[in-house]
Amino acid sequence: GANELVVLFKFALYCGIALSQLFIWCMIGNVLLHQ
C-alpha cells in the first residue's frame, strides 16, 4: 500500500544520504592523503 511505499522511499533516501556521505568522506580522505 501507500504506507509501504513511504517506508521504502524513506529507506532509499536514507541509503542515498549514507552513501553520499561515505563518498564525500572518501574524497576528503584522498585529498588529505595526497597533499
N, CA, C, O and CB atoms as a CASP TS submission, in Angstrom:
PFRMAT TS
TARGET T0000
AUTHOR 0000-0000-0000
METHOD Language model
MODEL 1
PARENT N/A
ATOM      1  N   GLY     1       0.809  -1.214   0.000  1.00  0.00           N
ATOM      2  CA  GLY     1       0.000   0.000   0.000  1.00  0.00           C
ATOM      3  C   GLY     1       0.840   1.259   0.000  1.00  0.00           C
ATOM      4  O   GLY     1       2.054   1.207  -0.193  1.00  0.00           O
ATOM      5  N   ALA     2       0.194   2.386   0.216  1.00  0.00           N
ATOM      6  CA  ALA     2       0.882   3.674   0.212  1.00  0.00           C
ATOM      7  C   ALA     2       1.883   3.752   1.364  1.00  0.00           C
ATOM      8  O   ALA     2       2.967   4.318   1.217  1.00  0.00           O
ATOM      9  CB  ALA     2      -0.134   4.827   0.308  1.00  0.00           C
ATOM     10  N   ASN     3       1.513   3.180   2.508  1.00  0.00           N
ATOM     11  CA  ASN     3       2.397   3.232   3.670  1.00  0.00           C
ATOM     12  C   ASN     3       3.707   2.498   3.399  1.00  0.00           C
ATOM     13  O   ASN     3       4.776   2.962   3.795  1.00  0.00           O
ATOM     14  CB  ASN     3       1.702   2.630   4.894  1.00  0.00           C
ATOM     15  N   GLU     4       3.623   1.358   2.728  1.00  0.00           N
ATOM     16  CA  GLU     4       4.827   0.605   2.381  1.00  0.00           C
ATOM     17  C   GLU     4       5.712   1.408   1.436  1.00  0.00           C
ATOM     18  O   GLU     4       6.939   1.368   1.526  1.00  0.00           O
ATOM     19  CB  GLU     4       4.455  -0.742   1.744  1.00  0.00           C
ATOM     20  N   LEU     5       5.066   2.137   0.527  1.00  0.00           N
ATOM     21  CA  LEU     5       5.804   2.959  -0.426  1.00  0.00           C
ATOM     22  C   LEU     5       6.567   4.067   0.311  1.00  0.00           C
ATOM     23  O   LEU     5       7.709   4.375  -0.033  1.00  0.00           O
ATOM     24  CB  LEU     5       4.842   3.567  -1.476  1.00  0.00           C
ATOM     25  N   VAL     6       5.935   4.659   1.317  1.00  0.00           N
ATOM     26  CA  VAL     6       6.589   5.709   2.106  1.00  0.00           C
ATOM     27  C   VAL     6       7.790   5.135   2.848  1.00  0.00           C
ATOM     28  O   VAL     6       8.855   5.750   2.885  1.00  0.00           O
ATOM     29  CB  VAL     6       5.593   6.346   3.107  1.00  0.00           C
ATOM     30  N   VAL     7       7.617   3.960   3.436  1.00  0.00           N
ATOM     31  CA  VAL     7       8.717   3.315   4.157  1.00  0.00           C
ATOM     32  C   VAL     7       9.868   3.013   3.202  1.00  0.00           C
ATOM     33  O   VAL     7      11.034   3.233   3.529  1.00  0.00           O
ATOM     34  CB  VAL     7       8.233   2.016   4.843  1.00  0.00           C
ATOM     35  N   LEU     8       9.527   2.507   2.024  1.00  0.00           N
ATOM     36  CA  LEU     8      10.539   2.182   1.020  1.00  0.00           C
ATOM     37  C   LEU     8      11.272   3.443   0.566  1.00  0.00           C
ATOM     38  O   LEU     8      12.491   3.430   0.391  1.00  0.00           O
ATOM     39  CB  LEU     8       9.894   1.477  -0.188  1.00  0.00           C
ATOM     40  N   PHE     9      10.526   4.528   0.378  1.00  0.00           N
ATOM     41  CA  PHE     9      11.119   5.792  -0.047  1.00  0.00           C
ATOM     42  C   PHE     9      12.064   6.333   1.022  1.00  0.00           C
ATOM     43  O   PHE     9      13.161   6.794   0.708  1.00  0.00           O
ATOM     44  CB  PHE     9      10.023   6.822  -0.358  1.00  0.00           C
ATOM     45  N   LYS    10      11.635   6.276   2.294  1.00  0.00           N
ATOM     46  CA  LYS    10      12.486   6.741   3.390  1.00  0.00           C
ATOM     47  C   LYS    10      13.760   5.912   3.464  1.00  0.00           C
ATOM     48  O   LYS    10      14.846   6.446   3.690  1.00  0.00           O
ATOM     49  CB  LYS    10      11.731   6.676   4.729  1.00  0.00           C
ATOM     50  N   PHE    11      13.620   4.598   3.271  1.00  0.00           N
ATOM     51  CA  PHE    11      14.776   3.708   3.304  1.00  0.00           C
ATOM     52  C   PHE    11      15.747   4.044   2.175  1.00  0.00           C
ATOM     53  O   PHE    11      16.958   4.103   2.389  1.00  0.00           O
ATOM     54  CB  PHE    11      14.330   2.242   3.203  1.00  0.00           C
ATOM     55  N   ALA    12      15.214   4.262   0.976  1.00  0.00           N
ATOM     56  CA  ALA    12      16.042   4.602  -0.178  1.00  0.00           C
ATOM     57  C   ALA    12      16.735   5.949   0.038  1.00  0.00           C
ATOM     58  O   ALA    12      17.909   6.111  -0.293  1.00  0.00           O
ATOM     59  CB  ALA    12      15.188   4.639  -1.463  1.00  0.00           C
ATOM     60  N   LEU    13      16.002   6.905   0.594  1.00  0.00           N
ATOM     61  CA  LEU    13      16.555   8.227   0.863  1.00  0.00           C
ATOM     62  C   LEU    13      17.688   8.126   1.884  1.00  0.00           C
ATOM     63  O   LEU    13      18.745   8.735   1.712  1.00  0.00           O
ATOM     64  CB  LEU    13      15.455   9.185   1.369  1.00  0.00           C
ATOM     65  N   TYR    14      17.459   7.351   2.950  1.00  0.00           N
ATOM     66  CA  TYR    14      18.467   7.160   3.988  1.00  0.00           C
ATOM     67  C   TYR    14      19.727   6.514   3.418  1.00  0.00           C
ATOM     68  O   TYR    14      20.844   6.932   3.724  1.00  0.00           O
ATOM     69  CB  TYR    14      17.904   6.304   5.124  1.00  0.00           C
ATOM     70  N   CYS    15      19.533   5.485   2.582  1.00  0.00           N
ATOM     71  CA  CYS    15      20.675   4.801   1.959  1.00  0.00           C
ATOM     72  C   CYS    15      21.435   5.760   1.044  1.00  0.00           C
ATOM     73  O   CYS    15      22.665   5.757   1.021  1.00  0.00           O
ATOM     74  CB  CYS    15      20.199   3.562   1.158  1.00  0.00           C
ATOM     75  N   GLY    16      20.707   6.572   0.300  1.00  0.00           N
ATOM     76  CA  GLY    16      21.338   7.525  -0.598  1.00  0.00           C
ATOM     77  C   GLY    16      22.173   8.547   0.157  1.00  0.00           C
ATOM     78  O   GLY    16      23.285   8.878  -0.254  1.00  0.00           O
ATOM     79  N   ILE    17      21.630   9.047   1.267  1.00  0.00           N
ATOM     80  CA  ILE    17      22.357  10.013   2.094  1.00  0.00           C
ATOM     81  C   ILE    17      23.603   9.366   2.692  1.00  0.00           C
ATOM     82  O   ILE    17      24.682   9.958   2.687  1.00  0.00           O
ATOM     83  CB  ILE    17      21.448  10.566   3.216  1.00  0.00           C
ATOM     84  N   ALA    18      23.448   8.149   3.206  1.00  0.00           N
ATOM     85  CA  ALA    18      24.575   7.446   3.815  1.00  0.00           C
ATOM     86  C   ALA    18      25.687   7.212   2.790  1.00  0.00           C
ATOM     87  O   ALA    18      26.864   7.415   3.087  1.00  0.00           O
ATOM     88  CB  ALA    18      24.112   6.106   4.414  1.00  0.00           C
ATOM     89  N   LEU    19      25.307   6.785   1.587  1.00  0.00           N
ATOM     90  CA  LEU    19      26.294   6.524   0.539  1.00  0.00           C
ATOM     91  C   LEU    19      26.992   7.804   0.101  1.00  0.00           C
ATOM     92  O   LEU    19      28.201   7.807  -0.131  1.00  0.00           O
ATOM     93  CB  LEU    19      25.630   5.857  -0.661  1.00  0.00           C
ATOM     94  N   SER    20      26.228   8.898  -0.013  1.00  0.00           N
ATOM     95  CA  SER    20      26.829  10.157  -0.443  1.00  0.00           C
ATOM     96  C   SER    20      27.799  10.677   0.617  1.00  0.00           C
ATOM     97  O   SER    20      28.852  11.219   0.282  1.00  0.00           O
ATOM     98  CB  SER    20      25.737  11.205  -0.732  1.00  0.00           C
ATOM     99  N   GLN    21      27.445  10.514   1.905  1.00  0.00           N
ATOM    100  CA  GLN    21      28.343  10.940   2.976  1.00  0.00           C
ATOM    101  C   GLN    21      29.617  10.108   2.967  1.00  0.00           C
ATOM    102  O   GLN    21      30.715  10.635   3.150  1.00  0.00           O
ATOM    103  CB  GLN    21      27.648  10.834   4.341  1.00  0.00           C
ATOM    104  N   LEU    22      29.462   8.791   2.750  1.00  0.00           N
ATOM    105  CA  LEU    22      30.619   7.904   2.690  1.00  0.00           C
ATOM    106  C   LEU    22      31.531   8.309   1.534  1.00  0.00           C
ATOM    107  O   LEU    22      32.752   8.344   1.682  1.00  0.00           O
ATOM    108  CB  LEU    22      30.172   6.433   2.536  1.00  0.00           C
ATOM    109  N   PHE    23      30.929   8.614   0.382  1.00  0.00           N
ATOM    110  CA  PHE    23      31.683   9.025  -0.799  1.00  0.00           C
ATOM    111  C   PHE    23      32.430  10.329  -0.526  1.00  0.00           C
ATOM    112  O   PHE    23      33.599  10.465  -0.890  1.00  0.00           O
ATOM    113  CB  PHE    23      30.745   9.186  -2.011  1.00  0.00           C
ATOM    114  N   ILE    24      31.752  11.297   0.118  1.00  0.00           N
ATOM    115  CA  ILE    24      32.370  12.582   0.440  1.00  0.00           C
ATOM    116  C   ILE    24      33.554  12.382   1.381  1.00  0.00           C
ATOM    117  O   ILE    24      34.609  12.986   1.186  1.00  0.00           O
ATOM    118  CB  ILE    24      31.338  13.538   1.073  1.00  0.00           C
ATOM    119  N   TRP    25      33.385  11.524   2.417  1.00  0.00           N
ATOM    120  CA  TRP    25      34.482  11.280   3.350  1.00  0.00           C
ATOM    121  C   TRP    25      35.667  10.621   2.655  1.00  0.00           C
ATOM    122  O   TRP    25      36.818  10.920   2.971  1.00  0.00           O
ATOM    123  CB  TRP    25      34.008  10.408   4.509  1.00  0.00           C
ATOM    124  N   CYS    26      35.388   9.718   1.702  1.00  0.00           N
ATOM    125  CA  CYS    26      36.470   9.080   0.938  1.00  0.00           C
ATOM    126  C   CYS    26      37.220  10.116   0.109  1.00  0.00           C
ATOM    127  O   CYS    26      38.448  10.084   0.035  1.00  0.00           O
ATOM    128  CB  CYS    26      35.909   7.969   0.020  1.00  0.00           C
ATOM    129  N   MET    27      36.484  11.034  -0.512  1.00  0.00           N
ATOM    130  CA  MET    27      37.103  12.087  -1.311  1.00  0.00           C
ATOM    131  C   MET    27      37.975  12.980  -0.439  1.00  0.00           C
ATOM    132  O   MET    27      39.100  13.309  -0.814  1.00  0.00           O
ATOM    133  CB  MET    27      36.033  12.922  -2.025  1.00  0.00           C
ATOM    134  N   ILE    28      37.453  13.378   0.740  1.00  0.00           N
ATOM    135  CA  ILE    28      38.215  14.218   1.671  1.00  0.00           C
ATOM    136  C   ILE    28      39.484  13.490   2.116  1.00  0.00           C
ATOM    137  O   ILE    28      40.561  14.083   2.180  1.00  0.00           O
ATOM    138  CB  ILE    28      37.348  14.596   2.905  1.00  0.00           C
ATOM    139  N   GLY    29      39.344  12.189   2.423  1.00  0.00           N
ATOM    140  CA  GLY    29      40.495  11.391   2.839  1.00  0.00           C
ATOM    141  C   GLY    29      41.562  11.345   1.761  1.00  0.00           C
ATOM    142  O   GLY    29      42.750  11.472   2.059  1.00  0.00           O
ATOM    143  N   ASN    30      41.155  11.164   0.511  1.00  0.00           N
ATOM    144  CA  ASN    30      42.105  11.119  -0.602  1.00  0.00           C
ATOM    145  C   ASN    30      42.821  12.455  -0.764  1.00  0.00           C
ATOM    146  O   ASN    30      44.031  12.493  -0.986  1.00  0.00           O
ATOM    147  CB  ASN    30      41.386  10.747  -1.905  1.00  0.00           C
ATOM    148  N   VAL    31      42.074  13.548  -0.651  1.00  0.00           N
ATOM    149  CA  VAL    31      42.667  14.882  -0.787  1.00  0.00           C
ATOM    150  C   VAL    31      43.689  15.123   0.321  1.00  0.00           C
ATOM    151  O   VAL    31      44.775  15.645   0.066  1.00  0.00           O
ATOM    152  CB  VAL    31      41.570  15.974  -0.751  1.00  0.00           C
ATOM    153  N   LEU    32      43.341  14.740   1.557  1.00  0.00           N
ATOM    154  CA  LEU    32      44.252  14.948   2.679  1.00  0.00           C
ATOM    155  C   LEU    32      45.501  14.075   2.552  1.00  0.00           C
ATOM    156  O   LEU    32      46.598  14.510   2.902  1.00  0.00           O
ATOM    157  CB  LEU    32      43.540  14.654   4.000  1.00  0.00           C
ATOM    158  N   LEU    33      45.342  12.857   2.058  1.00  0.00           N
ATOM    159  CA  LEU    33      46.482  11.949   1.928  1.00  0.00           C
ATOM    160  C   LEU    33      47.449  12.406   0.845  1.00  0.00           C
ATOM    161  O   LEU    33      48.654  12.181   0.958  1.00  0.00           O
ATOM    162  CB  LEU    33      46.000  10.540   1.625  1.00  0.00           C
ATOM    163  N   HIS    34      46.936  13.045  -0.206  1.00  0.00           N
ATOM    164  CA  HIS    34      47.768  13.393  -1.355  1.00  0.00           C
ATOM    165  C   HIS    34      48.264  14.835  -1.332  1.00  0.00           C
ATOM    166  O   HIS    34      48.741  15.347  -2.345  1.00  0.00           O
ATOM    167  CB  HIS    34      47.002  13.153  -2.618  1.00  0.00           C
ATOM    168  N   GLN    35      48.153  15.488  -0.183  1.00  0.00           N
ATOM    169  CA  GLN    35      48.659  16.858  -0.093  1.00  0.00           C
ATOM    170  C   GLN    35      50.190  16.850  -0.015  1.00  0.00           C
ATOM    171  O   GLN    35      50.810  17.910   0.066  1.00  0.00           O
ATOM    172  CB  GLN    35      48.057  17.584   1.140  1.00  0.00           C
TER
END
